Amino acid sequence: MKKKVVIIVITILLLVLLLSLPVRAETGQAPEPPVDNGRLFVDVDEDHWAYQPIKRLSDRNIIMGYPDGSYKPQKKVQRKEYALMLTSIAGLKPPVPEEHIYADVPAGVWYGPAVAAVRLYMPGSAGQDGQNYFHPDEDAARQDVISALVKALRVNYKQVDPRILQEKFADYKQIAQDVRLQVAWAVQNNLIRGFPDGTFRPREGITRAEVAAILYRAYFVDNSIKGLIQNKEVKPFTSSSPAYQNLTGLLNNKYGQLPTGAYQVEYFAREENYYDGEGLQVLYIFGRIDDVKYFRWEAEFAGVYDQVKEFNEAVALEAARMYPQKNILVMLGHSFTRYFDVSDIYDKKYLSKTGDGWRFERFYTGVLVKNGAIARVWVEDLLSKQ
């Protein structure tokens, strides 16, 4: 009898379970597993302006969402949350043995190691009782977020001209003196841009979406000259912006011929912002070498490698004297079109098929200038061609 009762109970439970399953109205069948619709979090889809940064950082467990599946992109990031984000992406480690630094960070809390790890980058403050406080639940101030990030990047931000802040932000005087160089470096390297009204709002909070975008720009956007070339961000061009006519005129008169022979160079200049606005902002100057003697030039380049590099550096420094506040990128190369099949004449890695012919584009050297000084130099790897 007991066995029969158990069977009846199990049968009733199974019926209840089956009836509780959601069904498709049109078929009466249980639904298939949900299809990936591009949503990373329930409140961040592919149309969100920070989708790519949030996805990239989430894929690497640098940022996390909430138990309800949301990311809350518009929520202001707390100091303890940012400490964990920065520690994760920068690989910061807490002191060993871990010290109890702050009176308001109890031992054993989940964010304790991260707070200890960022102590040199995002310090707390001293209270009237003589103890140090981190204020983990407060919103992280925008200027503190940027300062900590730039310090964690271990870049030489002390060479930056802070006057860039005055040019960029109407409220630059509100930026604390001890973080101005870090913020100026972030502006110069396009980590931050400010608001449409021309303000930075340094002491206000910063959203979780904004933090994701800034970390993405700092760690995942390759602004090296080699990276810009490999990612096809920087390309030859032959139409200058009218705003730089004086510059190109000067360069054409003074540097219109390479010192290594009778090779003419024509310069073009315009503003560019790479990686769809997430990368470096530069005044880009392209020096186009006359293509008439291309094969002769190609044969001679290896022997005049250093001279060409130094020549291009001189061009960049000349431009920097006219525009000392700008990042300046100068690339020297060939760019021309042939209206017949040249795929068996020129190296195919420099060729691309167009609607009416073949486009040839090749860089030989590039130089990036920041704050009036050479920051990076690139020269084509000739060994890779052998």
BELHU-V58557 format. One record per residue. N is the residue number from 1. PSI is psi in degrees with one decimal (* if undefined). OMEGA is omega in radians with two decimals (NA if undefined). BURIAL is b if it has 9 or more other ideal C-beta (glycine too) atoms within 8 Angstrom, else e. Layout:
# BELHU-V58557
n=N psi=PSI omega=OMEGA burial=BURIAL
n=N psi=PSI omega=OMEGA burial=BURIAL
This chain:
# BELHU-V58557
n=1 psi=-44.8 omega=3.12 burial=e
n=2 psi=-40.5 omega=3.14 burial=e
n=3 psi=-38.8 omega=-3.13 burial=e
n=4 psi=-38.6 omega=3.13 burial=e
n=5 psi=-42.4 omega=3.14 burial=e
n=6 psi=-42.6 omega=3.14 burial=e
n=7 psi=-42.0 omega=3.14 burial=e
n=8 psi=-43.0 omega=-3.13 burial=e
n=9 psi=-45.5 omega=-3.14 burial=e
n=10 psi=-41.1 omega=3.14 burial=e
n=11 psi=-43.9 omega=3.13 burial=e
n=12 psi=-42.6 omega=3.13 burial=e
n=13 psi=-41.3 omega=3.12 burial=e
n=14 psi=-41.4 omega=3.12 burial=e
n=15 psi=-42.6 omega=3.13 burial=e
n=16 psi=-41.6 omega=-3.14 burial=e
n=17 psi=-44.2 omega=-3.13 burial=e
n=18 psi=-39.8 omega=-3.11 burial=e
n=19 psi=-23.9 omega=-3.11 burial=e
n=20 psi=-11.6 omega=3.13 burial=e
n=21 psi=139.7 omega=3.07 burial=e
n=22 psi=148.5 omega=-3.10 burial=e
n=23 psi=158.6 omega=3.02 burial=b
n=24 psi=125.9 omega=-3.09 burial=e
n=25 psi=-33.9 omega=-3.05 burial=e
n=26 psi=-17.7 omega=-3.09 burial=e
n=27 psi=-21.0 omega=-3.07 burial=e
n=28 psi=10.7 omega=-3.12 burial=e
n=29 psi=156.0 omega=3.06 burial=e
n=30 psi=142.1 omega=-3.07 burial=e
n=31 psi=154.0 omega=3.04 burial=e
n=32 psi=163.6 omega=3.08 burial=e
n=33 psi=144.7 omega=-3.09 burial=e
n=34 psi=143.2 omega=3.11 burial=e
n=35 psi=140.8 omega=3.10 burial=e
n=36 psi=115.4 omega=-3.11 burial=e
n=37 psi=18.2 omega=3.10 burial=e
n=38 psi=-0.9 omega=-3.13 burial=e
n=39 psi=128.0 omega=3.08 burial=b
n=40 psi=-49.6 omega=2.99 burial=b
n=41 psi=165.3 omega=-3.08 burial=b
n=42 psi=-23.1 omega=-3.11 burial=e
n=43 psi=16.4 omega=3.10 burial=e
n=44 psi=105.0 omega=3.09 burial=b
n=45 psi=-177.1 omega=-3.03 burial=b
n=46 psi=-16.7 omega=-3.14 burial=e
n=47 psi=-9.1 omega=-3.13 burial=e
n=48 psi=139.1 omega=-3.04 burial=b
n=49 psi=-26.9 omega=-3.12 burial=e
n=50 psi=21.7 omega=-3.08 burial=b
n=51 psi=-49.4 omega=-3.08 burial=b
n=52 psi=-48.7 omega=3.08 burial=e
n=53 psi=-43.8 omega=-3.12 burial=b
n=54 psi=-41.8 omega=3.13 burial=b
n=55 psi=-47.4 omega=-3.11 burial=b
n=56 psi=-44.2 omega=-3.12 burial=b
n=57 psi=-34.3 omega=3.10 burial=b
n=58 psi=-40.3 omega=3.12 burial=b
n=59 psi=-28.5 omega=-3.12 burial=e
n=60 psi=14.2 omega=3.08 burial=e
n=61 psi=30.7 omega=3.10 burial=e
n=62 psi=-33.9 omega=3.05 burial=b
n=63 psi=154.1 omega=-3.12 burial=b
n=64 psi=159.0 omega=3.10 burial=e
n=65 psi=-162.7 omega=-3.11 burial=b
n=66 psi=164.0 omega=-3.09 burial=e
n=67 psi=-25.1 omega=-3.14 burial=e
n=68 psi=6.7 omega=3.11 burial=e
n=69 psi=5.6 omega=-3.12 burial=e
n=70 psi=162.7 omega=3.03 burial=b
n=71 psi=-24.2 omega=-3.10 burial=b
n=72 psi=63.6 omega=-3.05 burial=b
n=73 psi=-27.3 omega=-3.11 burial=b
n=74 psi=-3.2 omega=3.12 burial=e
n=75 psi=140.1 omega=3.10 burial=e
n=76 psi=136.8 omega=-3.11 burial=b
n=77 psi=134.6 omega=3.10 burial=b
n=78 psi=158.3 omega=-3.12 burial=b
n=79 psi=-38.6 omega=-3.14 burial=b
n=80 psi=-35.1 omega=3.10 burial=b
n=81 psi=-44.9 omega=-3.12 burial=b
n=82 psi=-35.4 omega=3.09 burial=b
n=83 psi=-41.4 omega=3.14 burial=b
n=84 psi=-41.3 omega=3.11 burial=b
n=85 psi=-48.4 omega=-3.09 burial=b
n=86 psi=-40.1 omega=3.10 burial=b
n=87 psi=-42.0 omega=-3.11 burial=b
n=88 psi=-46.2 omega=-3.03 burial=b
n=89 psi=-30.5 omega=-3.11 burial=b
n=90 psi=-6.7 omega=3.13 burial=e
n=91 psi=33.7 omega=-3.12 burial=e
n=92 psi=146.2 omega=-3.11 burial=b
n=93 psi=141.4 omega=3.08 burial=e
n=94 psi=160.0 omega=3.11 burial=b
n=95 psi=150.7 omega=3.13 burial=e
n=96 psi=122.9 omega=-0.08 burial=e
n=97 psi=152.8 omega=-3.09 burial=e
n=98 psi=131.1 omega=-3.10 burial=b
n=99 psi=148.9 omega=3.02 burial=e
n=100 psi=97.3 omega=-2.97 burial=e
n=101 psi=-39.5 omega=-2.99 burial=b
n=102 psi=138.9 omega=-3.11 burial=b
n=103 psi=-25.5 omega=-3.10 burial=e
n=104 psi=16.9 omega=3.05 burial=e
n=105 psi=93.3 omega=-3.08 burial=b
n=106 psi=151.9 omega=3.09 burial=e
n=107 psi=136.2 omega=3.05 burial=e
n=108 psi=-3.5 omega=3.12 burial=e
n=109 psi=155.3 omega=-3.01 burial=e
n=110 psi=-28.5 omega=-3.09 burial=e
n=111 psi=0.3 omega=-3.09 burial=b
n=112 psi=-51.0 omega=3.14 burial=b
n=113 psi=-37.5 omega=3.14 burial=b
n=114 psi=-41.9 omega=3.12 burial=b
n=115 psi=-41.0 omega=3.11 burial=b
n=116 psi=-35.4 omega=-3.09 burial=b
n=117 psi=-29.3 omega=-3.09 burial=b
n=118 psi=13.2 omega=-3.03 burial=b
n=119 psi=-31.1 omega=3.14 burial=b
n=120 psi=-14.7 omega=-3.07 burial=e
n=121 psi=-32.3 omega=-3.10 burial=b
n=122 psi=71.0 omega=-3.05 burial=b
n=123 psi=164.5 omega=3.06 burial=e
n=124 psi=-149.0 omega=-3.13 burial=b
n=125 psi=158.1 omega=-3.14 burial=e
n=126 psi=135.3 omega=3.11 burial=e
n=127 psi=170.9 omega=3.13 burial=b
n=128 psi=-19.4 omega=3.12 burial=e
n=129 psi=3.1 omega=3.12 burial=e
n=130 psi=-4.4 omega=3.13 burial=e
n=131 psi=158.2 omega=3.11 burial=e
n=132 psi=141.6 omega=-3.13 burial=b
n=133 psi=138.7 omega=3.13 burial=b
n=134 psi=-24.3 omega=-3.11 burial=b
n=135 psi=57.3 omega=-3.00 burial=b
n=136 psi=-28.9 omega=-3.07 burial=b
n=137 psi=-4.2 omega=3.11 burial=e
n=138 psi=155.6 omega=3.06 burial=e
n=139 psi=138.7 omega=3.09 burial=b
n=140 psi=128.7 omega=3.12 burial=b
n=141 psi=144.0 omega=-3.09 burial=b
n=142 psi=-44.6 omega=-3.10 burial=b
n=143 psi=-32.4 omega=3.12 burial=b
n=144 psi=-36.9 omega=3.09 burial=b
n=145 psi=-46.9 omega=-3.12 burial=b
n=146 psi=-44.1 omega=-3.14 burial=b
n=147 psi=-46.1 omega=-3.14 burial=b
n=148 psi=-41.5 omega=-3.14 burial=b
n=149 psi=-48.5 omega=-3.11 burial=b
n=150 psi=-40.0 omega=3.08 burial=b
n=151 psi=-41.1 omega=-3.14 burial=b
n=152 psi=-27.2 omega=3.10 burial=b
n=153 psi=-16.5 omega=3.12 burial=e
n=154 psi=44.8 omega=3.10 burial=e
n=155 psi=163.4 omega=-3.14 burial=e
n=156 psi=75.9 omega=-3.08 burial=e
n=157 psi=-11.3 omega=-3.08 burial=b
n=158 psi=-9.6 omega=3.12 burial=e
n=159 psi=-3.6 omega=-3.08 burial=e
n=160 psi=144.0 omega=3.07 burial=b
n=161 psi=112.1 omega=-3.08 burial=e
n=162 psi=-10.4 omega=3.12 burial=b
n=163 psi=-15.4 omega=3.09 burial=e
n=164 psi=-29.0 omega=3.12 burial=b
n=165 psi=-39.2 omega=3.12 burial=b
n=166 psi=-35.3 omega=3.12 burial=e
n=167 psi=-30.0 omega=-3.00 burial=e
n=168 psi=-41.4 omega=-2.97 burial=b
n=169 psi=132.5 omega=3.11 burial=b
n=170 psi=-24.9 omega=-3.11 burial=e
n=171 psi=30.2 omega=-3.06 burial=b
n=172 psi=-27.1 omega=-3.12 burial=b
n=173 psi=-18.4 omega=3.12 burial=e
n=174 psi=-11.5 omega=3.12 burial=e
n=175 psi=128.5 omega=-3.11 burial=b
n=176 psi=142.0 omega=-3.08 burial=e
n=177 psi=-38.8 omega=-3.03 burial=e
n=178 psi=-1.4 omega=3.10 burial=e
n=179 psi=3.4 omega=-3.04 burial=b
n=180 psi=-39.2 omega=3.14 burial=b
n=181 psi=-39.7 omega=3.12 burial=b
n=182 psi=-43.3 omega=3.13 burial=b
n=183 psi=-39.4 omega=3.12 burial=b
n=184 psi=-40.4 omega=3.10 burial=b
n=185 psi=-41.6 omega=3.13 burial=b
n=186 psi=-37.6 omega=3.08 burial=b
n=187 psi=-47.9 omega=-3.08 burial=b
n=188 psi=-31.8 omega=-3.11 burial=b
n=189 psi=16.6 omega=3.00 burial=e
n=190 psi=29.6 omega=3.03 burial=b
n=191 psi=-30.6 omega=3.12 burial=b
n=192 psi=156.6 omega=-3.08 burial=b
n=193 psi=-24.0 omega=-3.09 burial=e
n=194 psi=-175.0 omega=-3.07 burial=e
n=195 psi=162.3 omega=-3.12 burial=e
n=196 psi=-25.8 omega=-3.13 burial=e
n=197 psi=7.3 omega=3.09 burial=e
n=198 psi=14.2 omega=3.13 burial=e
n=199 psi=163.6 omega=3.07 burial=b
n=200 psi=-30.0 omega=-3.14 burial=b
n=201 psi=60.0 omega=-2.97 burial=b
n=202 psi=-30.5 omega=-3.04 burial=b
n=203 psi=-0.6 omega=3.09 burial=e
n=204 psi=168.9 omega=3.10 burial=e
n=205 psi=172.0 omega=-3.12 burial=b
n=206 psi=137.4 omega=-3.03 burial=b
n=207 psi=161.1 omega=3.13 burial=b
n=208 psi=-32.2 omega=3.08 burial=b
n=209 psi=-42.2 omega=3.13 burial=b
n=210 psi=-41.7 omega=3.12 burial=b
n=211 psi=-43.0 omega=3.12 burial=b
n=212 psi=-42.2 omega=-3.13 burial=b
n=213 psi=-41.6 omega=-3.12 burial=b
n=214 psi=-43.8 omega=3.11 burial=b
n=215 psi=-38.2 omega=3.11 burial=b
n=216 psi=-46.3 omega=3.13 burial=b
n=217 psi=-37.7 omega=-3.06 burial=b
n=218 psi=-36.1 omega=-2.98 burial=b
n=219 psi=-16.3 omega=-3.04 burial=e
n=220 psi=-5.3 omega=3.10 burial=e
n=221 psi=118.3 omega=-3.08 burial=b
n=222 psi=101.5 omega=-3.14 burial=b
n=223 psi=9.0 omega=3.04 burial=b
n=224 psi=156.8 omega=3.14 burial=e
n=225 psi=-43.1 omega=3.11 burial=b
n=226 psi=-42.2 omega=3.13 burial=e
n=227 psi=-40.7 omega=3.11 burial=b
n=228 psi=-37.9 omega=3.13 burial=b
n=229 psi=-49.0 omega=-3.09 burial=b
n=230 psi=-35.3 omega=3.14 burial=e
n=231 psi=6.9 omega=3.09 burial=e
n=232 psi=33.6 omega=3.07 burial=e
n=233 psi=-41.2 omega=-3.14 burial=b
n=234 psi=129.3 omega=-3.11 burial=b
n=235 psi=155.7 omega=3.04 burial=e
n=236 psi=152.1 omega=3.05 burial=b
n=237 psi=159.8 omega=-3.04 burial=b
n=238 psi=34.5 omega=3.08 burial=e
n=239 psi=111.2 omega=-3.07 burial=e
n=240 psi=155.7 omega=2.96 burial=b
n=241 psi=135.6 omega=3.13 burial=e
n=242 psi=-25.8 omega=-3.11 burial=e
n=243 psi=-17.3 omega=-3.07 burial=e
n=244 psi=27.5 omega=3.12 burial=b
n=245 psi=-40.6 omega=3.13 burial=e
n=246 psi=-39.4 omega=3.12 burial=e
n=247 psi=-50.9 omega=-3.11 burial=b
n=248 psi=-33.9 omega=3.08 burial=b
n=249 psi=-44.0 omega=3.10 burial=e
n=250 psi=-46.7 omega=-3.11 burial=b
n=251 psi=-40.9 omega=3.13 burial=b
n=252 psi=-36.7 omega=-3.14 burial=b
n=253 psi=-39.0 omega=-3.01 burial=e
n=254 psi=-31.3 omega=-3.06 burial=e
n=255 psi=29.8 omega=-3.07 burial=b
n=256 psi=-1.3 omega=3.10 burial=b
n=257 psi=132.2 omega=3.12 burial=e
n=258 psi=144.9 omega=-3.10 burial=b
n=259 psi=-4.4 omega=-3.05 burial=e
n=260 psi=0.4 omega=-3.10 burial=b
n=261 psi=-174.0 omega=-3.06 burial=e
n=262 psi=64.1 omega=3.11 burial=e
n=263 psi=117.2 omega=-3.11 burial=b
n=264 psi=146.1 omega=3.11 burial=e
n=265 psi=134.3 omega=3.05 burial=b
n=266 psi=136.2 omega=-3.03 burial=b
n=267 psi=144.8 omega=3.09 burial=b
n=268 psi=146.6 omega=-3.07 burial=b
n=269 psi=142.4 omega=3.07 burial=b
n=270 psi=163.8 omega=3.08 burial=b
n=271 psi=140.4 omega=3.06 burial=e
n=272 psi=149.7 omega=3.12 burial=b
n=273 psi=113.1 omega=-2.94 burial=b
n=274 psi=163.9 omega=3.12 burial=b
n=275 psi=47.2 omega=3.10 burial=e
n=276 psi=38.2 omega=3.10 burial=e
n=277 psi=-7.4 omega=-3.13 burial=e
n=278 psi=-12.7 omega=-3.06 burial=b
n=279 psi=-156.1 omega=-3.04 burial=b
n=280 psi=141.5 omega=3.00 burial=b
n=281 psi=126.4 omega=-3.06 burial=b
n=282 psi=159.7 omega=2.82 burial=b
n=283 psi=108.0 omega=-3.03 burial=b
n=284 psi=124.6 omega=3.12 burial=b
n=285 psi=124.2 omega=3.10 burial=b
n=286 psi=124.1 omega=3.06 burial=b
n=287 psi=109.4 omega=-3.09 burial=b
n=288 psi=120.1 omega=3.10 burial=b
n=289 psi=137.8 omega=3.11 burial=b
n=290 psi=131.3 omega=-3.03 burial=b
n=291 psi=-1.9 omega=-3.07 burial=e
n=292 psi=-39.1 omega=-3.10 burial=e
n=293 psi=38.6 omega=-3.03 burial=b
n=294 psi=-49.6 omega=-3.04 burial=e
n=295 psi=-33.2 omega=3.05 burial=e
n=296 psi=-43.7 omega=3.11 burial=e
n=297 psi=-44.1 omega=-3.11 burial=b
n=298 psi=-38.9 omega=-3.14 burial=e
n=299 psi=-29.1 omega=-3.06 burial=e
n=300 psi=-19.5 omega=-2.97 burial=b
n=301 psi=-43.7 omega=-3.10 burial=b
n=302 psi=-31.4 omega=-3.11 burial=e
n=303 psi=-16.0 omega=-3.11 burial=e
n=304 psi=24.4 omega=-3.09 burial=b
n=305 psi=-55.7 omega=-3.07 burial=b
n=306 psi=-38.8 omega=-3.14 burial=e
n=307 psi=-41.4 omega=-3.14 burial=b
n=308 psi=-41.7 omega=3.12 burial=b
n=309 psi=-47.2 omega=-3.13 burial=b
n=310 psi=-36.2 omega=3.09 burial=e
n=311 psi=-45.0 omega=-3.13 burial=b
n=312 psi=-35.2 omega=3.08 burial=b
n=313 psi=-39.0 omega=3.12 burial=b
n=314 psi=-39.0 omega=3.09 burial=b
n=315 psi=-45.4 omega=-3.12 burial=b
n=316 psi=-42.5 omega=3.14 burial=b
n=317 psi=-33.2 omega=3.07 burial=b
n=318 psi=-44.9 omega=3.12 burial=b
n=319 psi=-36.8 omega=-3.13 burial=b
n=320 psi=-29.5 omega=3.10 burial=b
n=321 psi=-29.8 omega=3.10 burial=e
n=322 psi=-30.9 omega=-3.09 burial=b
n=323 psi=70.7 omega=-3.03 burial=b
n=324 psi=-20.4 omega=-3.10 burial=b
n=325 psi=-4.8 omega=-3.05 burial=e
n=326 psi=149.8 omega=2.88 burial=e
n=327 psi=129.9 omega=-3.07 burial=b
n=328 psi=125.0 omega=3.09 burial=b
n=329 psi=123.5 omega=3.11 burial=b
n=330 psi=122.8 omega=3.12 burial=b
n=331 psi=138.3 omega=3.13 burial=b
n=332 psi=130.7 omega=-3.10 burial=b
n=333 psi=-170.1 omega=3.08 burial=b
n=334 psi=145.9 omega=3.06 burial=b
n=335 psi=114.5 omega=3.14 burial=b
n=336 psi=165.3 omega=-3.12 burial=e
n=337 psi=139.6 omega=3.03 burial=e
n=338 psi=134.8 omega=-3.06 burial=e
n=339 psi=31.5 omega=3.02 burial=e
n=340 psi=168.8 omega=-3.04 burial=e
n=341 psi=114.3 omega=3.14 burial=e
n=342 psi=16.5 omega=-3.07 burial=b
n=343 psi=-20.8 omega=3.10 burial=e
n=344 psi=4.0 omega=-3.10 burial=e
n=345 psi=-45.7 omega=-3.11 burial=e
n=346 psi=157.3 omega=3.09 burial=b
n=347 psi=125.4 omega=-3.01 burial=e
n=348 psi=-24.0 omega=-3.10 burial=e
n=349 psi=-12.9 omega=3.10 burial=e
n=350 psi=-1.8 omega=-3.04 burial=b
n=351 psi=147.6 omega=2.98 burial=b
n=352 psi=140.2 omega=-3.10 burial=e
n=353 psi=132.7 omega=3.07 burial=e
n=354 psi=178.9 omega=-3.10 burial=e
n=355 psi=-29.3 omega=-3.08 burial=e
n=356 psi=16.0 omega=3.13 burial=e
n=357 psi=-146.5 omega=-3.12 burial=b
n=358 psi=136.6 omega=3.11 burial=b
n=359 psi=130.1 omega=3.12 burial=b
n=360 psi=125.5 omega=3.13 burial=b
n=361 psi=125.2 omega=-3.12 burial=b
n=362 psi=132.5 omega=3.04 burial=b
n=363 psi=146.3 omega=3.09 burial=b
n=364 psi=-37.8 omega=3.12 burial=b
n=365 psi=154.8 omega=3.11 burial=b
n=366 psi=153.5 omega=3.12 burial=b
n=367 psi=137.0 omega=3.10 burial=b
n=368 psi=127.0 omega=-3.14 burial=b
n=369 psi=132.6 omega=3.05 burial=b
n=370 psi=137.1 omega=3.13 burial=e
n=371 psi=32.8 omega=3.10 burial=b
n=372 psi=4.4 omega=-3.13 burial=e
n=373 psi=150.6 omega=-3.13 burial=e
n=374 psi=124.7 omega=-3.13 burial=b
n=375 psi=-38.8 omega=-3.11 burial=e
n=376 psi=145.3 omega=3.09 burial=e
n=377 psi=138.8 omega=3.10 burial=b
n=378 psi=139.1 omega=3.02 burial=b
n=379 psi=141.2 omega=-3.13 burial=b
n=380 psi=135.3 omega=3.13 burial=e
n=381 psi=100.4 omega=-3.10 burial=e
n=382 psi=-26.2 omega=-3.13 burial=b
n=383 psi=-31.2 omega=-3.13 burial=e
n=384 psi=-15.3 omega=-3.12 burial=e
n=385 psi=-11.7 omega=-3.07 burial=e
n=386 psi=* omega=NA burial=e
